[in-house]
Amino acid sequence: MTCYTGVKATENRGDVMLTRRECLLAGSAAVLVPTTPGKSAESARIPDPASPLPHKDAFFPFANTYLNCASQHPVSRGARRALDRYLDYKTFATDSDYSNGAVYNRNLENYAQLINADVDEVAYVQSTTVGENLILKALNIPEGGGRIVTDDLHYLGSLPTYAELIKHGMDVITLRAEDGRIELEAFEKAINADTRLVSISSVSMVNGFQHDLRQICEMAHARGALVYADVVHQVGSTPLDVRETNVDFCSAASYKWLMGEQGLGFLYARKDRLAEIKRPWFGHYQLKQRHGLGFPSPVRHDEAVEYEHHESALGLFAMGSQPNIIAAQLDYSLQYLLDVGVERIQLYRQPLIDRLQERLPQLGYASITPRDSATALVSFRHDGDTQQLHDKLDAAKITLSVAEHHFRISPSVFNDMDDIDKLIEALS
């Protein structure tokens, strides 16, 4: 544990930097699950989620100081153990009570709880982008015409989608960031009576800027428009309440802050919007029940084939088999996030972000993240010599995201102030 004076802990928890006296009293702050007969040494090293952050022992030792969780989050010890349990089952060599169906349902329930949704409002999707494109199809875009409002802090991979929609007759307005943020007044001017959809990233992948999603939804709904949010950089790292924001649709992959892997994510669709949109594709996973389908069937050819869709997000968006191995990983990770609490994660992380915002501009790296940001991503400009920057980071054994004119730092539950100071020293 590293101690920094001047910052008080709250609620008698070790989730923020402690005073020197508190640190000495805390002693071994990383509370571990006690070893019991029959438990492996590996499982005994998995910390209790209620123990003070950082949870270094929850993850395997890193080759480098890892500050790049916005690109992909490391696999935890607990998730690895869940993967091993699934693989043991998958050998079909031993008796196992493992149930893919139970894991499937539990993940939907846990994700719904994480964003304060009902379970019938969430469905699995392959990725954030798949979820976004499904919503476009469900809203009959571009066939139905109208305006879409987005911005240049949205996911870079989505911007070509909206450029293509212009070619198909959509009126697309892309708002430009100033000083690393998009002001609400810009949305106020852009959303008009012809606007069908506002499509944004609730937290930007570029610099961590967080939209006031509730205010944007109020503006859009007042003009008859709906709101889609890419929440991949919010859910799991920064509190998200779909009821409080009143967002209509949102999606997120699992390999970032949900501590999963590429290939599986979640789509949320507000319950009262389901009847207003069309089914964007068709598949038997959408079916609640069926009768008379397939060969051999007792149903005569002249009898009607019957089936019924789920009256839920699954009934509209479910498609094909899910990667059970990633679902196994999420079975641990989602519960871990619920047990730790996203609010605790944010509270613990903020002093790390604040220190970067204070020190790096003093070293000549101008921040492009608003100073009042409370998300997990913070970005700074560099002089354009990416090779020199890579050389510094490689020499110090630090991993973060470097782009042509900026770099991005994204700490998680295992990082501490020592990691931040190591980066500051390397960039000095």
C-alpha angles and dihedrals in degrees: 000000000000118000127211121186125224100045117094124214117236132222089008090284128131094227096115134042109293132222115254092255092048090049093054091048092047092057108166098019095173099089110201130203105260117251112251130183110280095023119114121237088244094058090045089061093060106104125229106261088228091061119105120280138277097070098198093151090056088073136050120260110279124231088216135019097273117218099151106091092132087068096045132333121233120250112254126225090249093052090048089053090051089051091051091051090052092048091049088054092045093059087067085211098117139033110271136176091206112134123195089194093055091048090047092055096039092055092052090049094047094046090049089051091048092059096031095248132134114258092241089062095063134071137174119260132176095244146339091270093051088054091051093050092047090056091051090053093044089054091050093246125194095010093062095052125208135114132313121196118204136146141226093252088066118106108299091225091058097053094076088053090061092043088057091049089059088061088054094055103270120138102230121187116193112194117214124230120238120195089353097303143084112227120224089236089067090059091045090059097041101047109082138161091279094055113117100175143012109206119189145143107252087212116024120238088212101060110347095256109164121214121220090246095182092055093047091051090051091052094046096045091049088061096042096258129129129225130227119188129194099217099175091118094044111043110083095013107048124028115268125185113179091192093054094045094040090215114171100213137004138165139192138183116227104227096083122048095351086065093229131113141266115282103050133066143139138260123203122201120180110247096234090052096056094083091050097059134064128242103263095202139000132241141144093248085072090063124102092191140347137194131194098011122140138003129325096034129160089216114103117237091247093056122091120260108229132201137157130210125224110261090229144070088287089059090060106032111023113115133169133330120326123228099260093195091062091044088056090054092049091049087072100031099052092049089047091055091048091049095047094041124229091237089059091049091052093047092050094046099048097080088054091053092044092053091053091048090052102043109033096060087053087059093052099266106124114213118238091185117090110256092234093056116132099185132107097256128076125173136195136189121245131193094264097258097119093170093058090048092049090050091054092048094045092050090052092042094237125147121206137132118280122189131179097277106007143033129218129215121198117176125189142192094299097053124095140180091276088064091050094048090048089056092047090051092049092052091048 
